[in-house]
Amino acid sequence: MGDNLIDKIIKEHLVEGKPIPGERVGIKVDQTLTQDATGTMVYLEFETMELPRIRTKLSVSYVDHNTMQDGFENMDDHRYLQSTARKFGLYFSRPGNGICHQVHLERFGVPGNVLLGSDSHTPTNGGIGMMSIGVGGLDVATALAGAPFYLDYPRVIKINLNGKLPLWVTAKDIILKVLEHLSTKGNVGCALEYSGEGIQYLDVPARATITNMGAETGVTCSLFPSDQNTLNFLRAQNREKDFRELLSDPDADYDRVIDIDLDQLVPLAACPHSPGNIDTIANLSGMRVDQVCIGSCTNASFQDLATVARILKGHTVNPATSLIITPGSRQVMLMLTQSGYLETLIQSGARIAEPTCNFCIGAGFSPNSEGVSLRTNNRNFKGRSGTPDAKVYLVSPAIAAVAALTGEVTDPTASDIWSFPIVPMPEKFIIDDSMIIPPGPEGEQVEILRGPNIGKPPVSDPLKDNIKGEVIIKVGDKITTDHIMPAGRRLKYRSNIPKYAEFVFEPVDESCSHCSLDNKAKGIDNVIVAGLSYGQGSSREHAAICPMYLGVKVVIAQSIERIHADNLVNFGIIPLYFVNEGDYELIDKGDPIEIGGLYEALKNNQTVTARLTMKRKEIPLRFKLSDRQKEILYSGGKLNYIKKQNL
């Protein structure tokens, strides 16, 4: 039996474990990336390891999330990030240079390498055949120290793309169709590999759109082969030397195969409030649109925005609709300027934003109250846009552009008045890396610049054998890290855990933080109870750090998404799962709860019993922990654990 792409890359990087689906393995990491919303904590954690330099082949610290908010906090973080990059040996991408995933694809990604990023959309670089995985910040920090990354060897789902896309149907519609097949839950421990005759018609920017939004399915990563299209892209970026061909074997084995007929696809949208809530543009036609936002790390390539410019050329944005354009990188902005497309966008009435995450993370351009916003980014969770009652739809740039002109959702395939412009990938991109600062020389004396908002990463206590606590909150299905730790205007406190912890579960229950601190002061352990797919969305490790700071010791859920489950363990919180689905209904907020004999249960791989002392009920719980994760919990989290290791 031959090897698929995941097999080939993992076997080249394997340092521990057996390459068997479901088995825990350790792999060597080639590259890392961070962004400013998560990076400050990464480098604070790396500082605790007291190493003079990073030990990866290449690592990049990006600033792309918080660049325009009021107050001193963000600028202080930027200065801290730039100084740590120079001291420890990282490249530093300055504010305004672009969104980390887009810039990394352009300037640093290498086929066949392993990339870890403290951002859930790191899998974007799978578009060039790079095994790119979003993780919590502490996993990046330990990779910087040269430690392996541990994961469950993925079960690989093959996505066969057959045929060729019709006009007005794009890469965005392909990934929305994949989401319709797989949904946003139930795919933990899987990876996606794209194959079939249709991939020859998808250039790297299109492939990157697909691998970017693979994160919404919950898979570990998504991969395209590294082929002629990859070579064309790297050559256009003056990086032909980084190319290597990487193809799966003809007789490779897969856990599952999904066939998608591209010829039959139609323009699609993800409807509120989930990327997996898919409908056709035809069914939504006629719905008013108050705002259109085009850009983000998903759909802000030169081809995306050139397509938009050609649709808008000679027209003006509908007076009832606001249009915002966010290029993915400074390179894209320069390409638009040189080609004249930027002028076209401005003449149409579009507002041009700097190349950052802005509207995608609710850090600007929030819709009007009860507004309908068509966006080309990757998530439409309720309230993420910054307006709690807004309705956000995810669509392709072409569909968004047409809606900006008509003021309503419009199916351009239903009329001959719309002409779809085909924009090929340029043979040569503008190369200007002047906004990327290379590492300082080894041994250079560098002062690390710290502002008053930058604290130390908190450390958890060792796992208790007996938990005596209270259910501090009970939540339902698909609770995202945005629900747990809100982004937007709260992100500027990400380096100040005591302050950021004041907003734990703010969108769900504003009293949670205060009540948790009260319990902690009384010596009462806090417990979170959740439904399916708890912790989906962002890789934000603060969704584990801040609850840990508030005294949370256990999360009990029907299922937990991969990154968040790892983050919980990394910060000393034990994730437990209901054995019987119906037992979720037995627990209520405020219930006293006891969980005893954890050490014995973990040692013997037995179920754990939770006792609801007032209700006199017992609930069996299970765990999914490797021996290494158990040791991390015994130590009180990964920071304590790695101090015992000889890194």
C-alpha positions as CSV (number, residue, x, y, z in Angstrom):
1,M,0.0,0.0,0.0
2,G,1.4,3.4,-1.0
3,D,1.6,6.6,1.0
4,N,-0.7,9.7,0.9
5,L,0.7,13.2,1.4
6,I,0.3,13.1,5.2
7,D,2.1,9.8,5.3
8,K,5.0,11.1,3.3
9,I,5.5,14.3,5.4
10,I,5.0,12.7,8.8
11,K,7.4,9.8,8.0
12,E,10.1,12.3,7.0
13,H,9.6,14.2,10.3
14,L,8.7,11.3,12.7
15,V,10.7,11.3,16.0
16,E,8.4,9.3,18.2
17,G,5.5,6.8,17.9
18,K,4.2,4.7,15.1
19,P,2.7,6.0,11.8
20,I,-0.7,4.4,12.4
21,P,-3.9,6.5,12.2
22,G,-5.1,7.4,15.7
23,E,-1.7,6.7,17.4
24,R,0.0,9.6,19.2
25,V,3.2,10.6,17.4
26,G,5.8,13.3,17.8
27,I,7.1,15.1,14.7
28,K,9.9,17.6,14.1
29,V,8.8,21.1,13.3
30,D,10.6,23.1,10.5
31,Q,8.8,26.5,10.8
32,T,6.6,28.4,13.1
33,L,4.5,31.5,12.8
34,T,2.7,33.7,15.4
35,Q,0.5,36.7,15.1
36,D,0.3,39.5,17.7
37,A,-3.0,38.4,19.3
38,T,-1.3,35.1,20.3
39,G,2.4,35.9,19.8
40,T,3.0,37.9,22.9
41,M,2.1,35.0,25.1
42,V,4.2,32.6,23.0
43,Y,7.4,34.6,23.5
44,L,6.6,35.2,27.2
45,E,6.4,31.4,27.5
46,F,9.6,31.0,25.4
47,E,11.4,33.4,27.8
48,T,10.6,31.1,30.7
49,M,12.7,28.3,29.0
50,E,15.8,30.5,29.3
51,L,17.1,29.6,25.8
52,P,19.3,32.1,23.9
53,R,17.9,31.4,20.4
54,I,15.2,29.5,18.7
55,R,15.9,26.0,17.3
56,T,13.6,25.8,14.2
57,K,14.8,26.3,10.7
58,L,12.8,29.5,10.3
59,S,10.2,31.3,12.4
60,V,8.2,34.5,11.8
61,S,6.5,36.9,14.2
62,Y,3.7,38.7,12.5
63,V,1.6,41.7,13.5
64,D,-1.7,41.6,11.8
65,H,-4.6,41.5,14.3
66,N,-4.5,44.5,16.6
67,T,-3.0,47.5,14.7
68,M,-5.4,50.3,15.1
69,Q,-7.1,50.1,18.5
70,D,-7.0,53.0,21.0
71,G,-4.7,52.9,24.0
72,F,-1.0,52.1,24.5
73,E,-1.4,48.3,24.8
74,N,-1.1,47.2,21.2
75,M,1.9,49.4,20.4
76,D,3.6,48.1,23.5
77,D,3.0,44.6,22.3
78,H,4.4,45.4,18.9
79,R,7.6,46.7,20.5
80,Y,7.8,43.7,22.7
81,L,7.4,41.3,19.7
82,Q,9.9,43.1,17.5
83,S,12.5,43.1,20.3
84,T,12.0,39.4,21.1
85,A,12.2,38.5,17.4
86,R,15.6,40.2,17.1
87,K,16.9,38.7,20.3
88,F,15.7,35.1,19.8
89,G,16.3,34.8,16.0
90,L,12.9,35.3,14.3
91,Y,11.9,37.3,11.3
92,F,9.5,40.1,12.2
93,S,6.7,41.2,9.8
94,R,5.9,44.7,10.7
95,P,2.3,46.1,11.1
96,G,1.0,46.8,7.6
97,N,3.0,44.1,5.8
98,G,0.0,41.8,5.7
99,I,-1.9,38.9,7.2
100,C,0.3,36.2,8.5
101,H,-1.1,33.3,6.4
102,Q,-1.0,35.3,3.1
103,V,2.5,36.6,3.7
104,H,3.8,33.2,4.8
105,L,2.4,31.7,1.7
106,E,4.1,34.3,-0.5
107,R,7.5,34.6,1.2
108,F,8.2,31.6,3.5
109,G,6.1,28.5,3.0
110,V,8.0,25.4,1.7
111,P,6.4,22.2,0.3
112,G,6.9,19.1,2.4
113,N,7.9,21.1,5.5
114,V,6.0,21.1,8.8
115,L,4.6,24.5,10.0
116,L,3.1,25.2,13.4
117,G,1.2,28.4,13.9
118,S,-0.5,29.9,16.9
119,D,-3.5,30.7,14.7
120,S,-6.2,28.3,13.6
121,H,-6.0,29.2,9.9
122,T,-2.3,28.2,9.7
123,P,-3.5,25.3,7.4
124,T,-3.7,27.9,4.6
125,N,-0.1,26.9,3.6
126,G,-1.4,23.4,2.8
127,G,-2.1,25.1,-0.5
128,I,1.5,24.6,-1.5
129,G,1.9,21.1,0.0
130,M,3.1,22.2,3.4
131,M,1.8,20.3,6.4
132,S,0.6,23.4,8.3
133,I,-1.2,23.0,11.6
134,G,-2.9,25.5,13.9
135,V,-2.0,25.0,17.6
136,G,-2.1,26.8,20.9
137,G,0.7,29.2,21.6
138,L,2.5,27.0,24.2
139,D,2.9,24.3,21.6
140,V,4.6,26.9,19.3
141,A,6.8,28.0,22.2
142,T,8.0,24.4,22.8
143,A,8.6,23.9,19.1
144,L,10.8,27.1,19.1
145,A,12.8,25.3,21.8
146,G,13.3,22.4,19.5
147,A,10.8,20.0,21.0
148,P,8.7,17.8,18.8
149,F,5.0,18.5,18.3
150,Y,2.7,15.7,19.4
151,L,-0.6,14.8,17.6
152,D,-2.8,11.9,16.9
153,Y,-1.7,10.5,13.5
154,P,-4.5,11.8,11.3
155,R,-7.1,9.7,9.4
156,V,-6.9,11.1,5.9
157,I,-10.1,12.0,4.0
158,K,-9.5,12.3,0.2
159,I,-11.5,15.0,-1.6
160,N,-11.7,14.2,-5.3
161,L,-12.3,17.3,-7.4
162,N,-13.7,16.1,-10.7
163,G,-14.3,18.3,-13.8
164,K,-13.9,22.1,-14.0
165,L,-15.6,25.0,-12.3
166,P,-18.3,26.9,-14.2
167,L,-18.2,30.7,-14.5
168,W,-19.0,32.5,-11.3
169,V,-18.2,29.4,-9.2
170,T,-14.9,29.7,-7.4
171,A,-12.6,28.0,-4.8
172,K,-14.8,29.5,-2.0
173,D,-17.7,27.5,-3.3
174,I,-15.6,24.3,-3.3
175,I,-14.8,24.7,0.4
176,L,-18.3,25.6,1.3
177,K,-19.4,22.4,-0.5
178,V,-16.9,20.5,1.6
179,L,-18.3,22.1,4.7
180,E,-21.8,20.9,3.5
181,H,-20.4,17.4,3.4
182,L,-18.4,17.4,6.6
183,S,-20.0,20.1,8.8
184,T,-18.1,21.9,11.5
185,K,-17.9,19.1,14.0
186,G,-17.1,15.4,14.1
187,N,-13.8,15.7,12.2
188,V,-11.3,15.8,15.0
189,G,-8.2,13.7,14.2
190,C,-8.7,13.9,10.5
191,A,-6.9,15.6,7.6
192,L,-8.0,16.5,4.1
193,E,-6.1,15.7,0.9
194,Y,-7.3,17.2,-2.4
195,S,-6.9,15.2,-5.6
196,G,-8.6,14.6,-8.9
197,E,-8.4,16.1,-12.4
198,G,-10.0,19.4,-11.2
199,I,-7.0,20.5,-9.1
200,Q,-5.0,21.2,-12.3
201,Y,-7.4,24.2,-12.8
202,L,-6.8,25.6,-9.3
203,D,-3.7,27.9,-8.9
204,V,-2.1,28.3,-5.4
205,P,-4.2,31.3,-4.3
206,A,-7.4,29.3,-5.0
207,R,-6.0,26.2,-3.2
208,A,-5.0,28.4,-0.3
209,T,-8.7,29.6,0.0
210,I,-9.7,26.0,0.3
211,T,-7.1,24.9,2.8
212,N,-7.7,28.0,4.9
213,M,-11.3,27.2,5.5
214,G,-10.6,23.6,6.1
215,A,-10.0,24.8,9.6
216,E,-13.8,25.3,9.9
217,T,-14.4,21.6,9.6
218,G,-12.2,20.9,12.6
219,V,-9.6,18.8,10.7
220,T,-5.9,18.9,11.7
221,C,-4.8,20.2,8.3
222,S,-5.6,20.2,4.6
223,L,-3.1,19.5,1.8
224,F,-2.8,19.9,-2.0
225,P,0.0,18.2,-3.8
226,S,3.1,20.2,-4.7
227,D,3.0,20.1,-8.5
228,Q,3.4,22.3,-11.6
229,N,0.9,24.9,-10.2
230,T,3.0,25.1,-7.0
231,L,6.2,25.6,-9.0
232,N,4.5,28.4,-11.0
233,F,3.5,30.2,-7.8
234,L,7.0,29.8,-6.2
235,R,8.7,30.9,-9.4
236,A,6.4,34.0,-9.5
237,Q,7.5,34.8,-6.0
238,N,11.2,34.3,-6.9
239,R,11.3,31.3,-4.7
240,E,11.7,28.5,-7.2
241,K,14.6,27.0,-5.1
242,D,12.0,26.1,-2.4
243,F,10.0,23.9,-4.7
244,R,9.9,20.1,-4.5
245,E,7.4,17.8,-6.1
246,L,5.2,16.1,-3.6
247,L,2.5,13.7,-4.8
248,S,0.6,10.9,-3.2
249,D,1.2,7.4,-4.4
250,P,-1.4,6.0,-6.9
251,D,-2.2,3.2,-4.4
252,A,-2.3,5.4,-1.3
253,D,-4.7,4.5,1.4
254,Y,-7.5,6.8,2.7
255,D,-10.0,6.6,5.6
256,R,-12.7,8.0,3.4
257,V,-13.2,9.4,-0.1
258,I,-15.6,12.2,-1.1
259,D,-16.2,13.0,-4.7
260,I,-17.2,16.6,-5.8
261,D,-18.3,17.3,-9.3
262,L,-17.1,20.8,-10.0
263,D,-19.2,21.1,-13.2
264,Q,-22.3,20.8,-11.0
265,L,-21.4,23.4,-8.4
266,V,-23.3,26.6,-8.1
267,P,-22.5,29.8,-6.1
268,L,-22.9,29.1,-2.4
269,A,-23.1,31.0,0.9
270,A,-22.6,30.1,4.6
271,C,-25.6,31.5,6.4
272,P,-25.7,32.8,10.0
273,H,-24.3,31.8,12.3
274,S,-22.0,28.9,11.2
275,P,-19.6,28.3,8.3
276,G,-21.4,24.9,8.0
277,N,-24.9,26.4,7.4
278,I,-24.8,26.2,3.6
279,D,-27.3,27.5,1.1
280,T,-27.3,28.5,-2.6
281,I,-27.0,32.1,-3.7
282,A,-30.0,31.4,-5.9
283,N,-32.1,30.7,-2.8
284,L,-30.9,33.8,-1.1
285,S,-31.4,36.1,-4.1
286,G,-33.3,39.4,-3.4
287,M,-32.2,39.7,0.3
288,R,-31.1,43.2,1.1
289,V,-27.4,43.7,1.9
290,D,-26.2,46.5,4.1
291,Q,-22.5,45.9,4.1
292,V,-20.0,44.0,1.9
293,C,-16.5,43.1,3.3
294,I,-14.0,41.6,0.9
295,G,-10.6,40.4,2.1
296,S,-9.1,38.5,5.1
297,C,-6.7,35.6,5.0
298,T,-9.2,33.5,3.0
299,N,-10.0,35.7,0.0
300,A,-7.6,38.6,-0.4
301,S,-5.2,37.5,-3.1
302,F,-4.3,39.6,-6.1
303,Q,-6.6,37.5,-8.3
304,D,-9.5,37.8,-5.8
305,L,-9.3,41.6,-5.7
306,A,-8.5,42.1,-9.3
307,T,-11.7,40.0,-10.1
308,V,-13.6,42.4,-7.8
309,A,-12.1,45.4,-9.5
310,R,-13.1,44.2,-12.9
311,I,-16.7,43.5,-11.8
312,L,-16.9,47.0,-10.2
313,K,-15.2,48.9,-13.1
314,G,-17.4,51.7,-14.5
315,H,-20.0,51.3,-11.7
316,T,-20.6,52.8,-8.2
317,V,-21.4,50.9,-5.1
318,N,-25.1,50.9,-4.3
319,P,-26.0,53.9,-2.0
320,A,-27.6,51.6,0.5
321,T,-24.5,49.4,0.8
322,S,-21.1,49.9,2.3
323,L,-18.1,48.2,0.7
324,I,-14.8,47.5,2.5
325,I,-11.8,46.1,0.7
326,T,-8.9,44.6,2.7
327,P,-5.9,43.3,0.7
328,G,-4.2,40.2,2.2
329,S,-0.7,41.7,2.1
330,R,1.4,44.6,1.2
331,Q,2.4,42.7,-1.9
332,V,-1.2,42.4,-3.0
333,M,-1.7,46.2,-2.4
334,L,1.4,47.0,-4.5
335,M,0.1,44.7,-7.3
336,L,-3.3,46.4,-7.3
337,T,-1.6,49.8,-7.4
338,Q,0.7,48.9,-10.3
339,S,-2.1,47.3,-12.3
340,G,-4.5,50.2,-11.9
341,Y,-7.0,48.0,-10.0
342,L,-6.7,50.0,-6.8
343,E,-7.8,53.1,-8.6
344,T,-10.8,51.2,-10.0
345,L,-11.8,50.1,-6.5
346,I,-11.5,53.6,-5.1
347,Q,-13.5,55.1,-8.0
348,S,-16.3,52.5,-7.4
349,G,-16.8,53.9,-3.9
350,A,-15.0,51.1,-2.0
351,R,-13.3,51.9,1.3
352,I,-9.7,50.6,1.4
353,A,-8.3,49.2,4.6
354,E,-4.7,48.3,5.5
355,P,-3.8,44.6,5.0
356,T,-4.8,43.3,8.5
357,C,-7.4,41.0,10.0
358,N,-9.7,43.9,10.9
359,F,-13.4,43.0,10.1
360,C,-12.8,39.3,10.3
361,I,-12.1,39.4,14.0
362,G,-14.4,42.2,14.9
363,A,-11.6,44.8,15.1
364,G,-13.3,47.3,12.8
365,F,-16.1,47.7,10.2
366,S,-18.8,46.2,12.4
367,P,-22.2,46.1,10.6
368,N,-25.2,48.3,11.5
369,S,-27.7,46.9,14.1
370,E,-29.6,44.0,12.6
371,G,-27.5,44.5,9.5
372,V,-26.9,42.0,6.8
373,S,-23.2,41.7,5.9
374,L,-21.8,39.6,3.0
375,R,-18.2,38.8,3.8
376,T,-15.4,36.7,2.2
377,N,-13.7,35.7,5.4
378,N,-14.0,32.3,7.1
379,R,-16.2,32.7,10.2
380,N,-19.6,34.1,10.8
381,F,-20.2,33.2,14.5
382,K,-22.9,35.2,16.2
383,G,-21.4,38.5,17.4
384,R,-17.9,37.9,16.0
385,S,-18.4,40.9,13.7
386,G,-18.8,43.2,16.7
387,T,-22.5,43.6,16.2
388,P,-24.5,41.0,18.3
389,D,-27.6,41.1,16.2
390,A,-26.0,41.3,12.7
391,K,-26.4,38.5,10.2
392,V,-23.2,37.6,8.4
393,Y,-23.1,35.5,5.2
394,L,-19.8,34.1,3.8
395,V,-19.5,34.2,0.0
396,S,-16.9,34.4,-2.7
397,P,-15.4,37.8,-3.7
398,A,-17.2,37.7,-7.1
399,I,-20.6,37.3,-5.5
400,A,-19.8,39.9,-2.9
401,A,-18.8,42.4,-5.6
402,V,-22.1,42.0,-7.5
403,A,-24.1,42.4,-4.2
404,A,-22.2,45.6,-3.5
405,L,-23.5,47.0,-6.8
406,T,-27.1,45.8,-6.6
407,G,-27.6,46.2,-2.8
408,E,-29.0,42.7,-2.5
409,V,-27.9,39.1,-2.9
410,T,-27.8,38.5,-6.6
411,D,-27.3,35.3,-8.5
412,P,-25.2,36.4,-11.6
413,T,-25.7,33.1,-13.3
414,A,-29.5,33.8,-13.6
415,S,-28.9,36.7,-16.0
416,D,-26.9,37.5,-19.1
417,I,-26.1,41.1,-17.9
418,W,-23.2,39.9,-15.7
419,S,-19.9,38.9,-17.2
420,F,-17.4,37.0,-15.2
421,P,-13.8,38.2,-15.5
422,I,-11.1,35.5,-15.6
423,V,-8.0,36.8,-13.9
424,P,-4.9,34.5,-14.3
425,M,-2.2,34.4,-11.6
426,P,0.6,36.8,-12.6
427,E,3.8,35.3,-13.9
428,K,5.7,37.6,-11.6
429,F,4.7,39.2,-8.3
430,I,6.2,42.4,-6.9
431,I,8.9,41.4,-4.4
432,D,9.5,43.9,-1.7
433,D,10.5,42.4,1.7
434,S,11.6,45.7,3.2
435,M,8.8,45.4,5.9
436,I,10.2,42.1,7.0
437,I,13.0,42.6,9.6
438,P,15.5,39.7,9.7
439,P,16.8,38.2,12.9
440,G,19.5,40.0,14.8
441,P,23.0,38.3,14.9
442,E,23.4,35.6,17.5
443,G,25.0,36.9,20.7
444,E,23.8,40.5,20.1
445,Q,22.8,42.3,23.3
446,V,19.1,43.1,22.8
447,E,16.9,44.8,25.3
448,I,13.4,43.3,25.5
449,L,10.9,46.1,25.6
450,R,8.0,45.6,27.9
451,G,5.0,47.9,28.6
452,P,2.9,47.8,31.7
453,N,0.2,45.7,30.1
454,I,2.7,42.8,29.6
455,G,2.7,40.3,32.4
456,K,4.1,36.8,33.0
457,P,2.3,33.7,31.9
458,P,0.4,32.1,34.8
459,V,1.3,28.6,35.9
460,S,-1.3,26.0,37.1
461,D,-1.1,23.8,40.1
462,P,-0.5,20.0,39.7
463,L,-3.6,18.0,38.9
464,K,-5.7,17.3,42.0
465,D,-6.6,13.7,42.8
466,N,-10.0,14.8,44.1
467,I,-12.0,17.7,42.7
468,K,-14.5,19.3,45.0
469,G,-16.2,22.0,43.1
470,E,-19.2,23.7,41.5
471,V,-20.4,23.9,37.9
472,I,-19.7,27.5,37.2
473,I,-21.3,27.5,33.8
474,K,-23.2,25.1,31.5
475,V,-23.2,25.9,27.7
476,G,-24.6,24.2,24.7
477,D,-23.2,23.0,21.4
478,K,-20.6,24.7,19.1
479,I,-19.3,27.1,21.8
480,T,-16.4,28.9,20.2
481,T,-13.2,30.3,21.7
482,D,-14.9,33.7,20.9
483,H,-17.6,32.8,23.3
484,I,-15.0,31.8,25.9
485,M,-12.6,34.7,25.4
486,P,-14.1,37.5,23.2
487,A,-11.8,39.1,20.6
488,G,-12.4,42.5,19.1
489,R,-12.0,45.3,21.6
490,R,-11.0,42.9,24.3
491,L,-7.9,41.5,22.5
492,K,-5.7,44.3,23.6
493,Y,-5.5,42.7,27.1
494,R,-4.1,39.4,25.8
495,S,-0.8,40.0,27.4
496,N,-2.4,40.8,30.8
497,I,-4.1,37.6,32.0
498,P,-5.7,39.0,35.2
499,K,-7.3,41.8,33.1
500,Y,-8.3,39.6,30.2
501,A,-9.8,37.0,32.6
502,E,-12.4,39.6,33.6
503,F,-14.1,38.8,30.3
504,V,-14.3,35.0,30.4
505,F,-17.6,33.9,28.8
506,E,-18.7,37.6,28.6
507,P,-20.9,37.0,25.5
508,V,-22.7,34.1,27.3
509,D,-22.7,35.0,31.0
510,E,-21.1,38.2,32.2
511,S,-21.2,37.0,35.8
512,C,-19.0,34.0,35.1
513,S,-15.6,35.6,35.8
514,H,-16.7,37.2,39.1
515,C,-18.3,34.0,40.4
516,S,-15.3,32.0,39.4
517,L,-13.0,34.2,41.4
518,D,-15.3,34.1,44.4
519,N,-15.2,30.3,44.3
520,K,-11.4,30.3,43.8
521,A,-11.0,32.5,46.9
522,K,-13.1,30.0,48.9
523,G,-11.1,27.0,47.7
524,I,-13.9,25.7,45.5
525,D,-12.8,24.1,42.2
526,N,-14.6,25.5,39.1
527,V,-16.0,23.1,36.5
528,I,-17.3,23.9,33.0
529,V,-20.0,21.7,31.3
530,A,-20.5,21.8,27.6
531,G,-22.2,20.1,24.7
532,L,-20.8,19.1,21.3
533,S,-17.8,20.7,19.6
534,Y,-16.7,22.8,22.6
535,G,-13.9,25.2,21.8
536,Q,-14.2,25.4,18.0
537,G,-12.8,28.3,16.1
538,S,-9.7,30.2,17.0
539,S,-6.6,28.6,18.4
540,R,-6.6,31.3,21.1
541,E,-5.0,29.6,24.1
542,H,-6.3,32.3,26.3
543,A,-9.6,30.3,26.2
544,A,-7.7,27.9,28.5
545,I,-5.3,30.2,30.3
546,C,-7.9,32.6,31.6
547,P,-10.3,29.9,32.9
548,M,-7.3,28.3,34.5
549,Y,-6.4,31.6,36.2
550,L,-10.0,31.7,37.5
551,G,-9.7,28.3,39.1
552,V,-11.3,26.0,36.5
553,K,-9.9,22.5,37.0
554,V,-12.2,20.4,34.7
555,V,-14.1,20.8,31.5
556,I,-16.8,18.1,30.9
557,A,-18.2,18.0,27.4
558,Q,-19.8,15.8,24.8
559,S,-16.9,16.6,22.5
560,I,-14.0,19.1,22.4
561,E,-12.2,20.4,19.3
562,R,-8.6,19.3,18.9
563,I,-6.7,22.6,19.5
564,H,-8.8,23.6,22.5
565,A,-8.5,20.1,24.1
566,D,-4.7,20.3,23.8
567,N,-4.7,23.9,25.2
568,L,-6.7,22.7,28.2
569,V,-4.1,20.0,29.0
570,N,-1.3,22.5,28.4
571,F,-2.6,24.7,31.2
572,G,-3.5,22.0,33.6
573,I,-7.2,21.6,33.0
574,I,-8.4,18.1,32.5
575,P,-10.8,17.5,29.6
576,L,-13.4,14.8,30.3
577,Y,-16.2,13.5,28.1
578,F,-19.7,12.1,28.8
579,V,-19.9,8.3,28.4
580,N,-23.6,8.5,28.0
581,E,-24.8,11.4,25.9
582,G,-28.0,11.9,27.9
583,D,-26.1,12.6,31.1
584,Y,-25.4,16.1,29.9
585,E,-29.0,16.9,30.8
586,L,-28.5,15.8,34.4
587,I,-26.1,18.7,35.2
588,D,-27.1,22.3,35.8
589,K,-25.2,25.5,36.5
590,G,-24.5,25.8,40.2
591,D,-24.5,22.1,41.0
592,P,-22.0,21.0,43.6
593,I,-19.8,18.3,41.9
594,E,-17.1,15.9,43.1
595,I,-14.7,13.9,41.0
596,G,-12.5,11.6,43.0
597,G,-9.6,9.1,42.3
598,L,-8.3,10.8,39.2
599,Y,-4.8,9.5,39.5
600,E,-5.9,5.9,39.8
601,A,-8.3,6.3,36.9
602,L,-5.7,7.8,34.7
603,K,-3.1,5.3,35.6
604,N,-5.4,2.3,34.8
605,N,-7.3,4.0,31.9
606,Q,-10.6,3.6,33.7
607,T,-13.7,5.8,33.6
608,V,-14.0,8.6,36.0
609,T,-17.1,9.1,38.2
610,A,-18.6,12.6,38.8
611,R,-20.9,12.8,41.8
612,L,-23.6,15.4,41.9
613,T,-23.8,15.5,45.7
614,M,-27.1,17.4,46.0
615,K,-28.9,15.4,43.4
616,R,-27.3,12.1,44.5
617,K,-26.4,11.1,41.0
618,E,-23.3,9.6,39.6
619,I,-22.1,10.2,36.0
620,P,-19.4,8.2,34.3
621,L,-16.8,10.2,32.3
622,R,-14.0,9.1,30.0
623,F,-10.8,10.8,28.9
624,K,-8.6,10.8,25.7
625,L,-5.1,11.4,27.0
626,S,-1.7,10.1,26.0
627,D,0.8,9.1,28.6
628,R,2.7,12.3,27.9
629,Q,-0.5,14.4,28.4
630,K,-1.1,12.7,31.7
631,E,2.4,13.7,32.8
632,I,1.7,17.3,31.7
633,L,-1.4,17.3,33.9
634,Y,0.4,15.7,36.9
635,S,3.0,18.5,36.5
636,G,0.3,21.3,36.5
637,G,0.6,22.1,32.8
638,K,3.2,22.2,30.0
639,L,5.3,25.1,31.4
640,N,6.0,23.1,34.6
641,Y,6.5,19.9,32.5
642,I,9.1,21.3,30.2
643,K,11.1,22.7,33.1
644,K,11.8,19.0,33.9
645,Q,12.9,18.2,30.4
646,N,16.3,18.8,28.9
647,L,15.3,20.9,25.9
